[in-house]
């Protein structure tokens, strides 16, 4: 199929809409949706098999940057972004990106995906039953240095390894470790993703620089044409997701997010078993 055919272009637009909606609603980057679709479409488009996954990761991170900015601005207007907290988490995120990039080159991706899936299932289950007292009480001003740096480090590491914004990790950690109310956790997660996605994108540009066999309009492992096609839809629909999140009660938003990340965990663990 021609990469520039109407069905492929429409598919990219629809994927961008869904990714943006989830980004605004749950404070994630949308990479969880973008990457599987990118991998499938890149195969159809005839991309070099050895570069498909890397291009999917790098391009996903590039798209997450404007999406996260759009989502952050929407949450900021509602008072759900603590810039001081985000700045401190960003310090840990920078180190996490460096470690995540190294792990991607050394450890088995299948094993890491399996462990990631199990962690997501356990975290989602814990958040889903939070009414029974399984979560610590909400304390918006709770700010211990070590958990803050640990949260930023973990988000950065997962972001750089999996090519995602890290929101599926950031939101539960903000709720569980930092005792953030769910709406503030989503807003702060969106802001942190701007940093982690930017650094991660630069790392994929550098790692892919000068590689042969890359498709046209590529800057390292980031394809600028695809990013330009998908990003506008994600930006617009991220704002819609923010509006939906603001209309949901904390309890409903927590449960929806818990089910969402648990579903991702099941999918990733099954992929680990099948692969």
NUBA-633946 format. One record per residue: residue number from 1; residue in one letter; x, y, z of N, C-alpha, C in turn. Coordinates in Angstrom, 1 decimal. Layout:
<sites>
  resi  resn    n.xx    n.yy    n.zz   ca.xx   ca.yy   ca.zz    c.xx    c.yy    c.zz
   NUM     A       X       Y       Z       X       Y       Z       X       Y       Z
...
</sites>
This chain:
<sites>
  resi  resn    n.xx    n.yy    n.zz   ca.xx   ca.yy   ca.zz    c.xx    c.yy    c.zz
     1     X     0.8    -1.2     0.0     0.0     0.0     0.0     0.9     1.2     0.0
     2     X     0.5     2.3    -0.8     1.2     3.5    -0.8     1.2     4.2     0.5
     3     X     2.3     4.6     1.0     2.4     5.3     2.3     1.6     6.6     2.3
     4     X     1.5     7.3     1.1     0.7     8.5     1.0    -0.7     8.3     0.5
     5     X    -1.2     7.1     0.6    -2.6     6.9     0.2    -3.6     7.4     1.2
     6     X    -4.8     7.7     0.7    -5.8     8.3     1.6    -6.1     7.5     2.8
     7     X    -6.3     6.1     2.6    -6.6     5.3     3.8    -5.5     5.4     4.9
     8     X    -4.2     5.4     4.5    -3.1     5.5     5.5    -3.1     6.9     6.2
     9     X    -3.4     8.0     5.4    -3.4     9.3     6.0    -4.6     9.5     7.0
    10     X    -5.7     8.9     6.6    -6.9     9.0     7.5    -6.7     8.2     8.8
    11     X    -6.0     7.0     8.6    -5.7     6.2     9.8    -4.8     7.0    10.8
    12     X    -3.8     7.7    10.2    -2.9     8.5    11.1    -3.7     9.6    11.8
    13     X    -4.6    10.2    11.1    -5.5    11.2    11.7    -6.3    10.7    12.8
    14     X    -6.9     9.5    12.6    -7.8     8.9    13.7    -6.9     8.5    14.9
    15     X    -5.8     7.9    14.6    -4.9     7.5    15.7    -4.5     8.8    16.5
    16     X    -4.2     9.9    15.8    -3.8    11.1    16.5    -5.0    11.6    17.4
    17     X    -6.2    11.5    16.9    -7.3    11.9    17.7    -7.5    11.1    19.0
    18     X    -7.4     9.8    18.9    -7.5     8.9    20.0    -6.4     9.1    21.0
    19     X    -5.2     9.2    20.5    -4.0     9.5    21.4    -4.1    10.8    22.1
    20     X    -4.6    11.8    21.4    -4.7    13.1    22.1    -5.8    13.1    23.2
    21     X    -6.9    12.4    22.9    -8.0    12.3    23.8    -7.6    11.6    25.1
    22     X    -6.8    10.5    25.0    -6.3     9.8    26.1    -5.3    10.6    26.9
    23     X    -4.5    11.4    26.1    -3.4    12.2    26.7    -4.1    13.2    27.7
    24     X    -5.1    13.9    27.2    -5.8    14.9    28.1    -6.6    14.3    29.2
    25     X    -7.2    13.2    28.9    -8.1    12.6    29.9    -7.3    12.0    31.1
    26     X    -6.2    11.2    30.8    -5.5    10.5    31.8    -4.1    11.0    32.1
    27     X    -3.6    12.1    31.4    -2.3    12.6    31.7    -1.2    11.7    31.1
    28     X    -1.5    11.0    30.0    -0.5    10.2    29.4    -0.1    10.8    28.1
    29     X     1.0    10.3    27.4     1.5    10.9    26.2     0.8    10.4    25.0
    30     X     0.1     9.3    25.0    -0.5     8.7    23.8     0.3     7.7    23.1
    31     X     1.6     7.5    23.5     2.5     6.6    22.9     2.0     5.1    23.0
    32     X     1.3     4.8    24.0     0.7     3.5    24.1    -0.2     3.1    23.0
    33     X    -0.9     4.2    22.4    -1.7     4.0    21.3    -1.0     4.1    20.0
    34     X    -0.1     5.1    19.9     0.7     5.4    18.7     1.6     4.3    18.3
    35     X     2.4     3.8    19.2     3.4     2.8    18.8     2.9     1.6    18.1
    36     X     1.9     0.8    18.7     1.5    -0.4    18.0     0.9    -0.1    16.6
    37     X     0.2     1.1    16.4    -0.3     1.4    15.1     0.8     1.8    14.2
    38     X     1.8     2.5    14.7     3.0     2.9    13.8     3.7     1.7    13.3
    39     X     3.9     0.7    14.2     4.7    -0.5    13.8     3.9    -1.2    12.7
    40     X     2.6    -1.4    12.8     1.8    -2.1    11.8     1.8    -1.3    10.5
    41     X     1.6     0.0    10.6     1.5     0.8     9.3     2.9     0.9     8.7
    42     X     3.9     1.0     9.4     5.3     1.1     8.9     5.6    -0.2     8.1
    43     X     5.1    -1.3     8.6     5.4    -2.5     7.8     4.6    -2.5     6.5
    44     X     3.4    -2.0     6.5     2.6    -1.9     5.3     3.3    -1.0     4.3
    45     X     3.8     0.1     4.9     4.5     1.1     4.0     5.8     0.7     3.5
    46     X     6.3    -0.5     3.9     7.6    -0.9     3.4     8.8    -0.4     4.0
    47     X     8.7     0.1     5.3     9.9     0.6     6.0    10.9    -0.5     6.2
    48     X    12.2    -0.2     6.4    13.2    -1.2     6.7    12.9    -1.9     8.0
    49     X    12.7    -3.2     8.0    12.4    -3.9     9.3    13.3    -3.6    10.4
    50     X    14.6    -3.4    10.2    15.5    -3.2    11.3    15.3    -1.8    11.9
    51     X    14.6    -0.9    11.3    14.4     0.4    11.8    13.0     0.7    12.3
    52     X    12.0    -0.2    12.0    10.6     0.1    12.2    10.4     0.5    13.7
    53     X    10.8    -0.4    14.6    10.5    -0.1    16.0    11.2     1.2    16.5
    54     X    12.4     1.4    16.1    13.1     2.6    16.5    12.4     3.9    16.0
    55     X    12.0     3.8    14.7    11.3     5.0    14.2     9.9     5.2    14.9
    56     X     9.3     4.1    15.2     8.0     4.2    15.9     8.2     4.9    17.3
    57     X     9.2     4.4    18.0     9.5     5.0    19.3     9.9     6.5    19.2
    58     X    10.8     6.8    18.3    11.3     8.2    18.2    10.2     9.1    17.7
    59     X     9.4     8.7    16.7     8.4     9.6    16.2     7.3     9.8    17.2
    60     X     7.0     8.7    18.0     6.0     8.8    19.0     6.4     9.8    20.1
    61     X     7.6     9.8    20.5     8.1    10.8    21.5     8.0    12.2    20.9
    62     X     8.3    12.4    19.7     8.3    13.7    19.1     6.9    14.3    19.0
    63     X     5.9    13.4    18.8     4.5    13.8    18.8     4.0    14.1    20.2
    64     X     4.5    13.4    21.2     4.1    13.6    22.5     4.4    15.0    23.0
    65     X     5.5    15.6    22.5     6.0    16.9    23.0     4.8    17.9    22.9
    66     X     4.3    18.2    21.7     3.2    19.2    21.6     1.9    18.8    22.2
    67     X     1.7    17.4    22.2     0.5    16.9    22.9     0.5    17.2    24.4
    68     X     1.7    16.9    25.0     1.8    17.1    26.4     1.8    18.6    26.8
    69     X     2.3    19.5    25.9     2.2    20.9    26.1     0.8    21.4    26.1
    70     X     0.0    20.9    25.1    -1.4    21.2    25.0    -2.2    20.8    26.2
    71     X    -1.9    19.5    26.7    -2.6    19.0    27.8    -2.2    19.7    29.1
    72     X    -0.9    20.1    29.2    -0.4    20.8    30.4    -1.1    22.2    30.5
    73     X    -1.2    22.9    29.4    -1.8    24.2    29.4    -3.2    24.1    29.9
    74     X    -3.9    23.1    29.4    -5.3    22.9    29.8    -5.5    22.6    31.3
    75     X    -4.6    21.8    31.8    -4.7    21.4    33.2    -4.2    22.6    34.1
    76     X    -3.3    23.4    33.6    -2.8    24.6    34.3    -3.9    25.6    34.6
    77     X    -4.7    25.8    33.6    -5.9    26.7    33.8    -6.8    26.3    34.9
    78     X    -6.8    25.0    35.2    -7.7    24.5    36.2    -6.9    24.3    37.6
    79     X    -5.7    24.8    37.6    -4.9    24.8    38.8    -4.4    23.4    39.2
    80     X    -4.2    22.6    38.3    -3.8    21.2    38.5    -2.3    20.9    38.2
    81     X    -1.5    22.0    38.1    -0.1    21.8    37.8     0.8    22.5    38.8
    82     X     1.6    21.8    39.5     2.5    22.3    40.5     3.9    22.4    39.9
    83     X     4.3    23.6    39.4     5.5    23.7    38.7     6.8    23.4    39.5
    84     X     6.7    23.7    40.8     7.9    23.4    41.6     8.1    21.9    41.7
    85     X     7.0    21.1    41.9     7.0    19.7    42.0     7.5    19.1    40.7
    86     X     7.0    19.6    39.6     7.4    19.1    38.3     8.9    19.4    38.0
    87     X     9.4    20.5    38.4    10.8    20.8    38.2    11.7    19.9    39.0
    88     X    11.3    19.5    40.2    12.1    18.6    41.0    12.0    17.2    40.4
    89     X    10.9    16.8    39.9    10.8    15.5    39.3    11.6    15.4    38.0
    90     X    11.6    16.6    37.3    12.4    16.6    36.0    13.9    16.3    36.2
    91     X    14.4    16.7    37.4    15.8    16.4    37.7    16.1    14.9    37.7
    92     X    15.2    14.2    38.3    15.3    12.7    38.2    15.0    12.1    36.9
    93     X    14.1    12.8    36.1    13.8    12.3    34.8    14.9    12.3    33.8
    94     X    15.8    13.3    33.9    16.9    13.4    33.0    17.9    12.2    33.2
    95     X    18.1    11.9    34.5    18.9    10.7    34.8    18.3     9.4    34.3
    96     X    16.9     9.4    34.5    16.2     8.2    34.1    16.2     7.9    32.6
    97     X    16.2     9.0    31.8    16.3     8.9    30.3    17.6     8.2    29.9
    98     X    18.7     8.7    30.6    20.0     8.1    30.3    20.1     6.6    30.6
    99     X    19.5     6.2    31.8    19.5     4.8    32.2    18.6     4.0    31.3
   100     X    17.5     4.5    30.9    16.5     3.8    30.1    17.1     3.5    28.7
   101     X    17.8     4.5    28.1    18.5     4.3    26.8    19.5     3.2    26.9
   102     X    20.2     3.1    28.0    21.2     2.1    28.2    20.6     0.7    28.3
   103     X    19.5     0.6    29.1    18.8    -0.6    29.3    18.3    -1.2    28.0
   104     X    17.8    -0.2    27.1    17.3    -0.6    25.8    18.3    -1.4    25.0
   105     X    19.6    -1.0    25.2    20.6    -1.6    24.4    21.2    -2.9    25.0
   106     X    20.9    -3.1    26.3    21.6    -4.2    27.1    20.6    -5.4    27.4
   107     X    19.4    -5.0    27.9    18.5    -6.0    28.4    17.5    -6.4    27.3
   108     X    16.8    -7.6    27.6    15.8    -8.1    26.7    14.6    -7.3    26.7
   109     X    14.1    -6.8    25.6    12.9    -6.0    25.5    11.7    -6.8    25.9
   110     X    11.7    -8.1    25.6    10.5    -9.0    25.9    10.4    -9.1    27.4
   111     X    11.5    -9.3    28.1    11.5    -9.5    29.6    11.0    -8.2    30.2
   112     X    11.5    -7.0    29.8    11.1    -5.8    30.4     9.6    -5.5    30.1
   113     X     9.2    -5.8    29.0     7.7    -5.6    28.7     6.9    -6.5    29.6
   114     X     7.3    -7.7    29.8     6.6    -8.6    30.7     6.5    -8.1    32.1
   115     X     7.6    -7.6    32.6     7.6    -7.1    34.0     6.8    -5.8    34.0
   116     X     6.9    -5.0    33.0     6.1    -3.7    32.9     4.6    -4.0    33.0
   117     X     4.2    -5.1    32.2     2.8    -5.5    32.2     2.3    -5.9    33.6
   118     X     3.1    -6.7    34.3     2.7    -7.2    35.6     2.6    -6.0    36.6
   119     X     3.6    -5.1    36.5     3.5    -3.9    37.3     2.3    -3.1    37.1
   120     X     1.9    -2.9    35.8     0.7    -2.1    35.5    -0.5    -2.8    36.0
   121     X    -0.6    -4.1    35.9    -1.8    -4.8    36.4    -1.9    -4.6    37.9
   122     X    -0.8    -4.8    38.6    -0.8    -4.7    40.1    -1.2    -3.2    40.5
   123     X    -0.6    -2.2    39.8    -0.9    -0.8    40.1    -2.4    -0.5    39.8
   124     X    -2.9    -0.9    38.7    -4.3    -0.7    38.3    -5.2    -1.3    39.3
   125     X    -4.9    -2.5    39.8    -5.8    -3.2    40.8    -5.8    -2.4    42.1
   126     X    -4.6    -2.0    42.5    -4.5    -1.2    43.7    -5.3     0.1    43.7
   127     X    -5.2     0.8    42.6    -5.9     2.0    42.4    -7.4     1.8    42.3
   128     X    -7.8     0.7    41.7    -9.2     0.4    41.5   -10.0     0.2    42.9
   129     X    -9.2    -0.4    43.8    -9.9    -0.7    45.1    -9.5     0.3    46.2
   130     X    -9.2     1.6    45.8    -8.7     2.6    46.7    -9.7     3.0    47.8
   131     X   -11.0     2.7    47.6   -12.0     3.1    48.6   -11.8     2.2    49.8
   132     X   -11.2     1.1    49.7   -11.0     0.2    50.9    -9.8     0.6    51.7
   133     X    -9.2     1.8    51.4    -8.1     2.3    52.1    -6.7     1.8    51.7
   134     X    -6.6     1.2    50.4    -5.4     0.7    49.9    -4.4     1.8    49.5
   135     X    -4.9     3.0    49.4    -4.1     4.1    49.0    -3.9     5.1    50.2
   136     X    -2.7     5.7    50.2    -2.5     6.7    51.3    -3.4     7.9    51.2
   137     X    -3.7     8.6    52.2    -4.6     9.8    52.1    -4.0    10.9    51.2
   138     X    -4.8    11.6    50.6    -4.4    12.7    49.7    -3.8    13.8    50.5
   139     X    -2.6    14.2    50.1    -1.9    15.4    50.7    -1.2    16.2    49.6
   140     X    -1.9    17.2    49.1    -1.4    18.0    47.9     0.0    18.6    48.2
   141     X     0.3    18.9    49.5     1.6    19.6    49.8     2.6    18.6    50.3
   142     X     2.4    17.3    50.2     3.3    16.3    50.5     4.4    16.2    49.5
   143     X     5.7    16.5    49.9     6.8    16.6    48.9     8.1    16.1    49.5
   144     X     8.2    14.8    49.8     9.5    14.2    50.3    10.5    14.1    49.1
   145     X    11.7    14.5    49.2    12.7    14.6    48.1    12.9    13.3    47.4
   146     X    13.1    12.2    48.2    13.5    10.9    47.6    12.3    10.4    46.7
   147     X    11.1    10.3    47.1    10.0     9.8    46.2     9.8    10.7    45.0
   148     X    10.1    12.0    45.1     9.9    12.9    44.0    11.0    12.6    42.9
   149     X    12.2    12.4    43.4    13.3    12.1    42.4    13.1    10.7    41.8
   150     X    12.6     9.8    42.7    12.3     8.4    42.2    11.3     8.4    41.1
   151     X    10.2     9.2    41.4     9.1     9.3    40.4     9.7     9.8    39.0
   152     X    10.4    10.9    39.1    11.0    11.5    37.9    11.9    10.5    37.2
   153     X    12.8     9.8    38.0    13.7     8.9    37.4    13.0     7.7    36.7
   154     X    12.0     7.2    37.3    11.3     6.1    36.8    10.5     6.4    35.5
   155     X     9.9     7.6    35.5     9.2     8.1    34.3    10.2     8.3    33.2
   156     X    11.3     8.9    33.4    12.3     9.1    32.4    12.8     7.8    31.8
   157     X    13.1     6.8    32.7    13.6     5.5    32.2    12.6     4.8    31.3
   158     X    11.3     4.7    31.8    10.3     4.1    31.0    10.0     4.8    29.7
   159     X    10.1     6.1    29.8     9.8     6.9    28.6    10.8     6.7    27.5
   160     X    12.1     6.7    27.9    13.1     6.5    26.9    13.2     5.1    26.3
   161     X    12.9     4.1    27.2    12.9     2.7    26.7    11.8     2.3    25.8
   162     X    10.6     2.7    26.2     9.4     2.3    25.5     8.9     3.3    24.5
   163     X     9.5     4.5    24.4     9.0     5.4    23.5     7.7     6.1    23.8
   164     X     7.3     6.1    25.1     6.1     6.6    25.5     6.3     7.8    26.4
   165     X     5.3     8.6    26.7     5.5     9.8    27.5     5.8     9.5    29.0
   166     X     5.3     8.3    29.5     5.6     7.9    30.8     4.4     8.2    31.8
   167     X     3.3     8.7    31.2     2.1     9.0    32.1     1.5     7.8    32.8
   168     X     1.6     6.6    32.1     1.1     5.4    32.7     1.8     5.0    34.0
   169     X     3.1     5.5    34.1     3.9     5.3    35.3     3.7     6.5    36.2
   170     X     3.7     7.7    35.7     3.8     8.9    36.5     2.5     9.1    37.3
   171     X     1.3     8.9    36.7     0.1     9.1    37.5    -0.1     8.2    38.7
   172     X     0.1     6.9    38.5     0.0     6.0    39.7     1.1     6.4    40.8
   173     X     2.3     6.7    40.4     3.3     7.1    41.4     3.0     8.4    42.1
   174     X     2.4     9.3    41.3     2.1    10.6    42.0     0.9    10.4    43.0
   175     X     0.0     9.5    42.7    -1.1     9.2    43.6    -0.6     8.4    44.8
   176     X     0.2     7.3    44.5     0.6     6.4    45.6     1.8     6.9    46.4
   177     X     2.8     7.3    45.7     4.0     7.8    46.5     4.0     9.2    47.0
   178     X     3.4    10.1    46.1     3.4    11.5    46.5     2.0    12.0    47.0
   179     X     1.1    11.1    47.1    -0.3    11.3    47.7    -1.0    12.5    47.0
   180     X    -0.8    12.6    45.7    -1.5    13.7    45.0    -2.9    13.3    44.7
   181     X    -3.9    14.3    44.7    -5.2    14.0    44.2    -5.2    13.7    42.8
   182     X    -6.1    12.8    42.3    -6.0    12.3    40.9    -5.9    13.4    39.9
   183     X    -6.7    14.5    40.0    -6.7    15.5    39.0    -5.4    16.3    39.0
   184     X    -4.7    16.5    40.1    -3.4    17.1    40.2    -2.4    16.1    39.6
   185     X    -2.5    14.8    39.9    -1.6    13.8    39.4    -1.6    13.8    37.9
   186     X    -2.8    13.9    37.3    -2.9    13.9    35.8    -2.2    15.2    35.3
   187     X    -2.5    16.4    35.9    -1.9    17.6    35.4    -0.4    17.6    35.5
   188     X     0.1    17.2    36.7     1.6    17.2    36.9     2.3    16.2    36.0
   189     X     1.6    15.1    35.8     2.1    14.1    34.8     2.3    14.6    33.4
   190     X     1.3    15.4    33.0     1.3    16.0    31.6     2.5    16.9    31.5
   191     X     2.8    17.7    32.6     3.9    18.7    32.6     5.2    17.9    32.6
   192     X     5.3    16.9    33.3     6.6    16.1    33.4     6.9    15.5    32.0
   193     X     5.8    15.1    31.3     6.0    14.4    30.0     6.7    15.3    29.0
   194     X     6.4    16.6    29.1     7.1    17.6    28.2     8.6    17.4    28.3
   195     X     9.1    17.3    29.5    10.6    17.1    29.7    11.0    15.8    29.2
   196     X    10.4    14.7    29.7    10.9    13.4    29.4    10.8    13.1    27.9
   197     X     9.7    13.6    27.2     9.5    13.3    25.8    10.5    14.1    25.0
   198     X    10.8    15.4    25.4    11.8    16.2    24.7    13.2    15.5    24.7
   199     X    13.6    15.1    25.9    15.0    14.5    26.1    15.0    13.2    25.3
   200     X    13.9    12.4    25.4    13.9    11.1    24.7    13.9    11.3    23.2
   201     X    13.2    12.3    22.7    13.2    12.5    21.3    14.7    12.9    20.8
   202     X    15.3    13.7    21.5    16.7    14.1    21.2    17.6    12.8    21.2
   203     X    17.4    11.9    22.1    18.2    10.7    22.2    18.0     9.8    20.9
   204     X    16.7     9.7    20.5    16.5     8.9    19.3    17.0     9.6    18.0
   205     X    17.0    10.9    18.0    17.6    11.6    16.8    19.1    11.3    16.8
   206     X    19.7    11.4    17.9    21.2    11.1    17.9    21.5     9.7    17.6
   207     X    20.8     8.7    18.2    21.1     7.3    18.0    20.8     6.9    16.5
   208     X    19.9     7.6    15.8    19.6     7.3    14.4    20.3     8.1    13.4
   209     X    21.1     9.1    13.9    21.8    10.0    13.0    22.8     9.3    12.1
   210     X    22.7     9.5    10.8    23.6     8.9     9.8    23.3     7.5     9.5
   211     X    22.2     6.9    10.0    21.9     5.5     9.7    21.4     5.4     8.2
   212     X    21.7     4.3     7.6    21.2     4.1     6.2    19.9     3.4     6.2
   213     X    19.1     3.5     5.1    17.9     2.8     5.0    16.7     3.5     5.7
   214     X    16.9     4.7     6.2    15.7     5.4     6.9    14.8     6.0     5.8
   215     X    13.5     6.1     6.1    12.6     6.6     5.1    12.8     8.1     4.9
   216     X    12.2     8.7     3.8    12.3    10.1     3.6    11.8    10.9     4.8
   217     X    12.3    12.2     4.9    11.8    13.1     5.9    12.2    12.6     7.4
   218     X    13.2    11.8     7.5    13.6    11.3     8.8    14.8    12.2     9.3
   219     X    14.7    12.5    10.6    15.8    13.1    11.4    16.2    12.1    12.4
   220     X    17.3    11.3    12.1    17.6    10.2    12.9    16.4     9.2    12.9
   221     X    16.0     8.8    14.1    14.9     7.9    14.1    13.5     8.6    14.3
   222     X    13.5     9.9    14.0    12.2    10.6    14.1    11.8    11.0    12.7
   223     X    10.6    10.6    12.3    10.1    10.9    11.0     9.3    12.2    11.1
   224     X     9.8    13.2    10.5     9.1    14.6    10.6     7.8    14.6     9.9
   225     X     7.6    13.9     8.8     6.4    13.9     8.0     5.3    13.3     8.8
   226     X     5.5    12.2     9.4     4.5    11.5    10.2     4.1    12.3    11.4
   227     X     5.1    12.9    12.1     4.9    13.8    13.2     4.0    14.9    12.8
   228     X     4.2    15.5    11.7     3.5    16.7    11.2     2.0    16.3    10.9
   229     X     1.8    15.0    10.4     0.5    14.6    10.1    -0.4    14.3    11.4
   230     X     0.3    13.7    12.4    -0.4    13.2    13.5    -0.6    14.3    14.6
   231     X     0.5    15.1    14.8     0.5    16.0    16.0    -0.7    17.0    16.0
   232     X    -1.1    17.6    14.9    -2.2    18.5    15.0    -3.5    17.9    15.6
   233     X    -3.8    16.6    15.3    -5.0    16.0    15.8    -4.8    15.7    17.3
   234     X    -3.6    15.3    17.7    -3.4    15.0    19.1    -3.5    16.3    20.0
   235     X    -3.0    17.4    19.4    -3.1    18.7    20.2    -4.5    19.1    20.4
   236     X    -5.3    19.0    19.4    -6.7    19.5    19.5    -7.5    18.6    20.4
   237     X    -7.3    17.2    20.3    -8.1    16.3    21.1    -7.6    16.2    22.5
   238     X    -6.4    16.6    22.7    -5.9    16.6    24.1    -6.7    17.6    25.0
   239     X    -7.0    18.7    24.4    -7.8    19.7    25.1    -9.2    19.2    25.4
   240     X    -9.8    18.4    24.5   -11.1    17.7    24.7   -11.0    16.8    25.9
   241     X    -9.9    16.0    25.9    -9.7    15.1    27.0    -9.6    15.8    28.4
   242     X    -8.9    16.9    28.4    -8.8    17.7    29.6   -10.2    18.1    30.1
   243     X   -11.0    18.6    29.2   -12.4    19.0    29.5   -13.2    17.8    30.1
   244     X   -13.0    16.6    29.5   -13.7    15.5    30.0   -13.2    15.1    31.4
   245     X   -11.9    15.2    31.6   -11.4    14.9    32.9   -11.9    15.8    34.0
   246     X   -12.0    17.1    33.7   -12.5    18.1    34.7   -14.0    17.9    35.1
   247     X   -14.7    17.1    34.2   -16.1    16.9    34.5   -16.4    15.6    35.2
   248     X   -15.3    14.8    35.4   -15.4    13.5    36.1   -15.1    13.7    37.5
   249     X   -15.8    12.9    38.4   -15.4    13.0    39.8   -14.1    12.3    40.0
   250     X   -13.4    12.6    41.1   -12.1    11.9    41.4   -12.2    10.4    41.4
   251     X   -13.3     9.9    42.0   -13.5     8.5    42.1   -13.7     7.8    40.7
   252     X   -14.5     8.4    39.9   -14.7     7.9    38.5   -13.4     8.0    37.7
   253     X   -12.7     9.1    37.8   -11.4     9.3    37.0   -10.4     8.3    37.5
   254     X   -10.3     8.0    38.8    -9.3     7.1    39.3    -9.6     5.7    38.8
   255     X   -10.9     5.3    38.9   -11.3     3.9    38.4   -11.1     3.8    36.9
   256     X   -11.4     4.8    36.1   -11.2     4.7    34.7    -9.7     4.6    34.4
   257     X    -8.9     5.3    35.1    -7.5     5.2    34.8    -7.0     3.9    35.2
   258     X    -7.4     3.4    36.4    -7.0     2.1    36.9    -7.3     1.0    35.8
   259     X    -8.5     1.0    35.3    -8.9     0.0    34.3    -8.1     0.1    33.0
   260     X    -7.8     1.4    32.7    -7.0     1.6    31.5    -5.6     1.0    31.6
   261     X    -4.9     1.4    32.7    -3.5     0.9    32.8    -3.5    -0.6    33.0
   262     X    -4.5    -1.2    33.7    -4.5    -2.6    33.9    -4.7    -3.3    32.6
   263     X    -5.5    -2.8    31.7    -5.7    -3.4    30.4    -4.5    -3.3    29.6
   264     X    -3.7    -2.2    29.7    -2.4    -2.1    29.0    -1.5    -3.2    29.5
   265     X    -1.5    -3.4    30.8    -0.6    -4.4    31.5    -0.9    -5.8    31.0
   266     X    -2.2    -6.1    30.9    -2.6    -7.4    30.4    -2.1    -7.6    29.0
   267     X    -2.3    -6.6    28.1    -1.9    -6.7    26.7    -0.4    -6.9    26.6
   268     X     0.4    -6.1    27.4     1.8    -6.2    27.3     2.3    -7.5    27.8
   269     X     1.7    -8.1    28.9     2.2    -9.3    29.4     1.8   -10.5    28.5
   270     X     0.7   -10.4    27.9     0.3   -11.5    26.9     1.2   -11.4    25.7
   271     X     1.6   -10.2    25.3     2.6   -10.1    24.2     3.9   -10.7    24.6
   272     X     4.3   -10.5    25.8     5.5   -11.1    26.3     5.5   -12.7    26.3
   273     X     4.3   -13.2    26.6     4.1   -14.7    26.6     4.1   -15.2    25.2
   274     X     3.4   -14.5    24.3     3.3   -14.9    22.9     4.6   -14.8    22.1
   275     X     5.4   -13.7    22.4     6.6   -13.4    21.7     7.7   -14.4    22.1
</sites>
